[in-house]
Each structure stands twice: as structure tokens, then as C-alpha cells.
């Protein structure tokens, strides 16, 4: 018979065993989590770093929290072991032992320091805070889980920020060094060129940013509070601004380098692109003549000639280069490069447009040959209707001028003849009768 106690009716033997099994599993889970926290890379980095600001104050509190977690875990271990020892005394525990086990497993049997650890004593309204409190094993697990989550938040966030930012800052600083070296080689220097001054300021900004990230990583967290939701992430806003600024500076330095050292190369490239556009337009004009002679009843677009304005601007660019008018040459070269590419694209589009009928004819020829091969493979090479319609389609496609509309219909009739020959006998007969008039 179960005896009632302060925690209610005493547990039965089976209930005690189930409670001990559950608490044992929780004990293993808590121990694994604490050991993982102990070995976490972020925790080791926090312990060895010279911290400042928010991260320093939160890590100091977190270290106390972790210490208290182990104190609570040890108390939990002792209480669980005591309950296991009591339960292990005999197979069938007495009612007194069951009452005692009920108190251990359900009652507030564990005495511990009260509340979360603090760096200083807490006094409220002139009364000192409680120094201890009594908890049940379930309450103890909930308390440890809550504190573990708080400690893990700090460790994970710091590790995430350190994993995301310092390496990227170092890579950006290395790129900044290359851009500064290039800038110096073309005379873009601090005090002499605005970009030179910008490069110096960015160098100091990256050094300061790296130092702050290393010493106070928790400041560089945005979105949801640490650990509360998957929306939180490292705050890369300052890094992103620096990256964009460096990209702008790099473009400026490269523009100066291109204009001062590679003007001839760029001019030659523009001439080459325009030459390719001219050749393409010539090819389009020749193709147009071929289409007009070989394809019947088809609208073929007119191919226009090269724009004279581009060639006039090209001559102007050459004059700017000879006079070293870099401030005028740079924007003109950019415009010329873009317009030359556009002209080449227009020429290619013209070639594609005028050769479209030839492409259609080639596609129809290929389709006809493919179906002929299929018919031969299926033993239809001697079928009179199939042979007749193939000959008609082939004559249309290999004659000049070629009527593409009629030729396409002939190819479709040939396809239907092949399909009809493959159908069951009755269907094939009706199909053949139905199409013979189309030849």
C-alpha cells in the first residue's frame, strides 16, 4: 500500500524505476552537453582572447554561469546516485523506502546556492538575497538547461562572428594592399589624388574593424538575439561598406592605369571589334543575296552599313591619346567600347535574321533525313507511299528557290506516311487511303 508523503502518494516500484531511467537519460544528456561546451572552439577562444566591451562583461558572467552549472550538475549526480543506491538495496523496496525514494525523486531534496551566479552579492530593499534554495531533480534539470542555453548563446555567437569576419577582413586587407601598390605605381598617392587619401583611410578602418571584432565579437551580431532564433547572423555592415569602397577605389585606380598605360591596347580592341562588326555585316549582306536567290516568298531584312559616327569618335580618341588628354580620353574610351560591342551585337543579330530561312531549310532537311533513316531501320524503305512522299519533300528542299512553307508541309506528310505505315494494318490502310491525295 502506497503511503502519502509531502510530495503526494508514494511512487510504486515501477514508477520509481521509470523515474530513475528518465533522470538517468537526462543526466547523460546534460553531461554530454556540458562536455561539448567545455570543448567548444568558441569557448577556448573566449578564454584566451583579450576581450572588451559587451563581450567582456557577458563572458565574465558566462564563466560564472558555467562554473555554477558544474556545481549543479555535481549536486544532480549525487542526488541521482543516492536514489539509485537506495533503490538498489533490495529488489522489492519497503513502503518506507518507496516514500523516501519519492521524496528524492519528486521532492525538493537538493539544496543549492540560490539563483543564477552573480559577480557581486544582490541586496534588495536592504535585505540580502537568499544564499540557498531547495530544488527537485526536475527543477534542477530545467535550471541547468536554461543556464546552459544562456552560456551556449554567448559561445556560439562569438564563434560565429570570429568564423565569419576576421578571415574576410584579412583577405580584404590583402586586396587593399595590392590596390595600394598598384595605385602608387601609377601616381595615385595620398595628398596628391583623392583616391590615394581614400585608400589610407580605408587601411585604418580595416585595422580598427579587425581589432574590434577580435576583442568584442558580440557587438557584431544582428537580427534575433543570440541563440533565440535562426534569424540571427554576424553583422557584416561595416565590412560590406569597406568592401564596396575598396571596389570603387580599385576601379578608379584601374581606370587611371588603363588610360595612362593601356590606351593603345583599348583603342586597338575597339578597332578590332568594329572590324569584326564590319566583317559580320559583309557576311550578312552576302547571306542576304544567297537567301534571296535560294528561298522563295520570304521577307529578308535589309542589312544596314556601319555607322560613320563611331569611326569619327575613334579618330578623336586617337587624337586625345597623342595629346595626353587623359581626362577626356577615359570617358570617350568607355563609350566607344560599349558602342563598339553594341555594333558587333547588331551585326550578329542582322546575320542571324537574314540567315534564318537557311536555318529553317537545314532543320527541315535534317528532319527529313532522320525520318528516312528511321523508315529504313523499320523496313519501310520499299513502301511506295513512303518513298513517293520522301521524293517530293526532297525535291522541294534541294531545289532553288525553295518554298519553305510547301517544303515543311511535304516533310509533315512524309512523317505521317511513316507513322501510318507503322500503325496496325486496318489503321494503316485507312491512313494510306486518306493521305494519298496529299502527294
C-alpha positions in Angstrom: 0.0 0.0 0.0 1.4 3.4 -1.0 2.0 5.8 1.8 1.2 9.5 1.3 4.0 12.0 1.9 4.8 15.7 1.5 5.1 15.1 -2.2 1.8 13.2 -2.5 1.3 9.4 -2.7 4.4 7.3 -2.7 5.6 6.0 -6.1 5.3 2.4 -6.9 8.3 0.3 -7.6 7.6 0.5 -11.4 7.2 4.3 -11.2 10.4 4.6 -9.3 12.3 2.6 -11.9 10.8 4.6 -14.7 11.7 7.9 -13.0 15.2 6.7 -12.4 15.6 5.7 -16.0 14.3 9.1 -17.2 16.5 11.0 -14.9 19.5 8.9 -15.9 18.9 9.6 -19.5 18.7 13.4 -18.7 21.8 13.1 -16.7 23.7 11.7 -19.6 22.3 14.3 -22.0 23.3 17.1 -19.6 26.8 15.7 -19.1 27.3 15.4 -22.8 26.2 19.0 -23.4 28.5 20.3 -20.7 31.4 18.4 -22.0 30.7 19.6 -25.5 30.5 23.2 -24.2 33.8 22.6 -22.4 35.5 21.6 -25.6 33.8 24.1 -27.9 36.2 26.1 -30.1 34.4 29.3 -29.3 34.8 28.8 -25.6 38.5 28.2 -25.9 38.9 31.3 -28.0 36.9 33.4 -25.5 39.1 32.1 -22.7 42.3 33.1 -24.5 41.2 36.4 -26.0 41.7 39.9 -24.7 38.1 40.9 -24.6 36.5 44.3 -24.2 33.1 46.0 -24.0 29.9 43.9 -24.2 31.7 40.6 -24.8 34.0 41.0 -21.8 31.1 41.7 -19.4 28.9 38.9 -20.8 31.8 36.4 -20.9 32.7 37.1 -17.2 29.0 36.4 -16.3 29.0 33.3 -18.6 32.2 31.9 -16.9 30.5 32.2 -13.6 27.4 30.5 -15.1 29.4 27.6 -16.4 31.1 27.1 -13.1 27.7 27.1 -11.4 26.4 24.7 -14.0 29.1 22.1 -12.9 28.2 22.7 -9.3 24.5 22.0 -10.0 25.5 19.0 -12.2 27.6 17.5 -9.4 24.6 18.0 -7.0 22.3 16.4 -9.5 24.8 13.5 -9.9 25.0 13.0 -6.1 21.2 13.1 -5.7 20.7 10.6 -8.5 23.3 8.3 -7.2 21.8 8.4 -3.7 18.4 7.5 -5.2 20.0 4.7 -7.2 21.8 3.4 -4.1 18.6 3.4 -2.1 16.7 1.6 -4.9 19.4 -1.0 -5.3 19.3 -2.2 -1.7 16.6 -4.8 -2.4 14.5 -5.9 -5.3 11.2 -5.2 -3.6 11.7 -2.0 -1.6 9.6 -1.4 1.6 6.9 1.2 1.8 9.3 3.4 3.8 12.0 3.1 1.1 9.4 3.9 -1.6 8.4 7.0 0.4 12.0 8.0 0.8 12.6 7.4 -3.0 9.5 9.5 -3.8 10.9 12.4 -1.7 14.3 12.1 -3.5 12.8 11.9 -7.0 9.9 14.3 -6.7 10.5 16.4 -3.6 12.8 19.3 -3.1 15.7 17.2 -2.0 18.6 19.1 -3.4 20.0 22.2 -1.6 21.9 24.6 -3.8 23.1 28.2 -4.0 20.1 30.4 -4.9 19.5 31.9 -8.3 22.0 32.4 -11.1 25.6 33.2 -10.1 26.4 36.9 -9.8 29.7 38.8 -9.7 28.5 40.6 -6.6 26.0 39.9 -3.9 22.5 41.1 -4.6 20.7 43.2 -1.9 17.1 44.2 -2.4 15.3 46.8 -0.1 18.1 46.4 2.5 17.6 42.6 2.7 20.3 40.2 1.5 19.2 37.7 -1.1 18.8 34.1 -0.2 22.0 32.2 -0.1 20.5 28.8 -0.9 17.3 27.1 -2.2 15.9 23.7 -2.3 15.0 22.2 -5.7 13.6 18.9 -7.0 15.6 17.0 -9.6 13.2 18.0 -12.3 13.6 21.7 -11.4 17.3 21.2 -11.2 17.4 19.9 -14.8 15.2 22.7 -16.0 17.5 25.2 -14.3 20.6 23.7 -15.8 19.0 23.6 -19.3 18.2 27.3 -19.0 21.7 28.3 -17.9 23.3 26.0 -20.4 21.3 27.7 -23.2 22.4 31.2 -22.0 26.1 30.1 -21.8 25.9 28.4 -25.2 24.4 31.5 -26.7 27.5 33.6 -25.9 29.9 30.9 -27.0 28.1 30.2 -30.3 27.6 33.8 -31.2 31.3 34.7 -30.5 32.4 31.7 -32.5 30.1 32.6 -35.4 31.4 36.1 -35.6 35.0 35.1 -35.3 34.4 32.5 -38.1 32.7 35.0 -40.4 34.6 38.2 -40.1 38.4 38.2 -39.3 39.4 35.9 -42.2 37.3 38.0 -44.6 38.8 41.2 -43.2 42.3 39.8 -43.6 41.6 38.9 -47.3 40.2 42.3 -47.9 43.2 43.9 -46.3 45.5 41.8 -48.6 43.5 43.0 -51.6 43.7 46.6 -50.3 47.5 46.2 -50.1 47.5 45.1 -53.8 45.4 48.1 -54.8 47.6 50.5 -52.9 50.7 49.1 -54.6 49.1 49.5 -57.9 47.9 53.0 -57.1 51.4 54.0 -56.1 52.8 52.6 -59.4 50.5 55.0 -61.4 51.0 58.0 -59.1 47.8 57.8 -57.1 49.3 58.9 -53.8 47.9 60.3 -50.5 47.9 64.1 -50.7 48.1 64.1 -54.5 45.0 62.2 -55.5 41.6 61.8 -53.7 41.7 58.0 -54.2 45.1 57.9 -52.5 43.6 59.6 -49.4 40.6 57.2 -49.5 43.0 54.2 -49.6 44.8 55.5 -46.5 41.5 56.0 -44.6 40.3 52.5 -45.6 43.5 51.0 -44.3 43.0 52.5 -40.9 39.3 51.5 -40.9 40.1 47.8 -41.6 42.7 47.7 -38.9 40.2 49.2 -36.4 37.4 46.9 -37.5 39.6 43.8 -37.1 40.7 44.8 -33.6 37.1 45.4 -32.5 35.8 42.1 -34.0 38.5 40.2 -32.1 38.0 42.0 -28.8 34.2 42.4 -28.8 32.6 39.9 -31.2 29.1 40.0 -29.6 28.6 43.6 -30.8 28.8 42.3 -34.3 25.6 40.2 -34.1 22.4 41.3 -35.8 18.9 40.0 -36.1 17.4 37.8 -33.5 19.0 37.8 -30.0 21.9 35.2 -29.8 20.5 31.7 -29.8 16.9 32.6 -29.7 16.1 32.0 -33.4 17.8 31.1 -36.6 17.4 34.6 -37.9 20.4 36.0 -36.1 23.7 36.3 -38.0 27.0 38.1 -37.9 26.7 41.8 -38.6 28.9 42.5 -41.7 27.6 46.0 -42.4 31.0 47.8 -41.8 32.9 45.1 -43.7 30.4 45.3 -46.6 30.9 49.1 -46.7 34.6 48.7 -46.7 34.4 46.0 -49.4 32.3 48.3 -51.6 34.5 51.2 -51.0 37.6 49.2 -52.0 35.9 48.0 -55.1 35.2 51.6 -56.1 38.8 52.6 -55.4 40.1 49.7 -57.4 38.0 50.7 -60.4 39.3 54.2 -60.1 43.0 53.1 -59.9 42.5 50.6 -62.8 40.8 53.4 -64.8 43.9 55.6 -64.4 46.2 52.6 -65.2 44.2 51.8 -68.3 44.1 55.3 -69.5 47.8 56.1 -68.9 49.4 52.8 -69.8 46.9 50.8 -71.9 45.2 53.5 -74.1 46.7 52.0 -77.2 45.5 48.5 -76.3 42.0 49.7 -75.7 41.9 51.6 -78.9 43.2 48.6 -80.8 40.4 46.5 -79.2 37.8 49.0 -80.3 39.2 48.9 -83.8 39.2 45.1 -83.7 35.5 44.9 -82.5 34.4 47.4 -85.2 36.4 45.4 -87.8 34.6 42.2 -86.7 31.3 44.1 -86.9 32.1 45.2 -90.5 33.0 41.7 -91.5 29.9 40.3 -89.9 27.8 42.9 -91.8 29.5 41.9 -95.0 28.7 38.3 -94.3 25.1 39.3 -93.6 24.9 41.1 -96.9 26.3 38.1 -98.8 23.9 35.8 -96.9 21.0 38.0 -97.8 21.8 37.7 -101.5 22.0 33.9 -101.1 18.7 33.8 -99.4 17.0 35.9 -102.0 18.3 33.5 -104.7 17.6 30.2 -102.9 14.4 30.9 -100.8 11.1 31.8 -102.4 8.4 34.1 -101.0 10.3 35.1 -97.8 10.8 38.6 -96.4 14.5 39.2 -95.8 15.5 42.2 -93.7 17.8 44.8 -95.3 21.4 45.0 -93.8 22.5 48.5 -93.0 26.0 49.8 -93.3 28.5 50.7 -90.5 27.9 53.9 -88.5 30.3 56.7 -89.5 29.9 58.4 -86.1 31.8 55.6 -84.4 34.7 55.9 -86.7 34.8 59.7 -86.2 34.9 59.2 -82.4 37.7 56.6 -82.9 39.8 59.2 -84.6 39.1 61.7 -81.8 40.2 59.2 -79.2 43.5 58.7 -81.1 44.0 62.4 -81.1 43.3 62.6 -77.3 45.9 59.9 -76.7 48.5 61.7 -78.8 47.8 64.9 -76.8 47.8 63.0 -73.4 44.3 64.4 -72.7 43.5 61.6 -70.3 40.6 63.3 -68.6 38.8 63.4 -72.0 40.1 60.1 -73.3 38.8 58.0 -70.4 35.1 58.6 -70.8 35.4 58.5 -74.5 37.0 55.1 -74.4 34.3 53.7 -72.2 31.7 55.0 -74.5 33.5 53.6 -77.6 34.0 50.2 -76.0 30.3 49.9 -75.2 29.1 51.2 -78.6 31.5 49.0 -80.5 30.2 46.0 -78.6 26.7 47.1 -79.4 27.6 47.5 -83.0 29.0 44.0 -83.1 25.9 42.6 -81.5 23.7 44.4 -84.0 25.8 43.0 -86.9 25.5 39.4 -85.4 21.7 39.9 -85.0 21.5 41.1 -88.6 23.4 38.0 -89.8 21.1 35.7 -87.7 18.0 37.4 -89.0 19.0 37.1 -92.7 20.1 33.5 -92.4 17.0 32.4 -90.5 15.4 30.9 -93.7 18.6 28.9 -94.4 18.5 27.6 -90.8 14.9 26.6 -91.3 15.7 24.8 -94.5 18.6 23.0 -92.8 16.4 21.9 -90.0 13.8 20.5 -92.4 16.5 18.7 -94.3 17.8 17.2 -91.1 14.3 16.1 -90.0 13.7 14.5 -93.4 16.9 12.6 -93.3 16.2 11.4 -89.7 12.8 10.0 -90.7 14.3 8.4 -93.8 16.8 6.6 -91.6 14.0 5.6 -89.2 11.9 4.3 -92.1 14.9 2.2 -93.4 15.6 0.8 -89.9 12.0 -0.3 -89.6 11.9 -1.9 -93.1 9.8 0.7 -94.8 12.4 1.6 -97.5 10.3 -0.1 -100.2 6.9 1.3 -99.1 5.6 3.1 -102.2 3.8 5.9 -100.4 6.7 6.5 -98.1 9.2 6.6 -101.0 6.9 8.8 -103.0 6.4 11.4 -100.3 10.1 11.4 -99.5 11.0 12.2 -103.1 8.5 15.0 -103.2 9.9 16.6 -99.9 13.5 16.1 -101.0 12.9 17.8 -104.4 11.4 20.8 -102.7 14.2 21.1 -100.1 17.0 20.7 -102.6 15.6 22.9 -105.3 16.1 26.7 -105.7 14.3 28.8 -105.0 12.8 26.7 -102.1 9.3 27.4 -100.9 9.8 26.8 -97.1 6.0 26.6 -96.3 5.3 24.0 -99.0 8.5 22.1 -98.1 7.5 21.9 -94.4 4.1 20.6 -95.4 5.8 17.9 -97.6 8.1 16.9 -94.7 5.0 16.6 -92.4 3.2 14.5 -95.0 6.3 12.2 -95.2 6.3 11.9 -91.4 2.6 11.0 -91.4 3.3 8.4 -94.1 6.0 6.7 -92.0 3.7 6.8 -88.9 0.8 5.4 -90.9 3.0 2.5 -92.2 3.9 1.6 -88.6 0.2 1.5 -87.5 -1.9 -1.7 -87.3 -3.0 -3.0 -90.7 -6.5 -1.6 -90.6 -5.4 1.8 -89.4 -2.5 1.9 -91.8 -4.9 1.1 -94.8 -7.3 3.9 -93.8 -4.4 6.3 -93.2 -2.9 5.5 -96.5 -6.2 6.0 -98.3 -6.8 9.2 -96.5 -3.4 10.7 -97.5 -2.7 9.6 -101.0 -4.4 12.6 -102.3 -1.9 14.8 -100.5 1.1 13.8 -102.6 
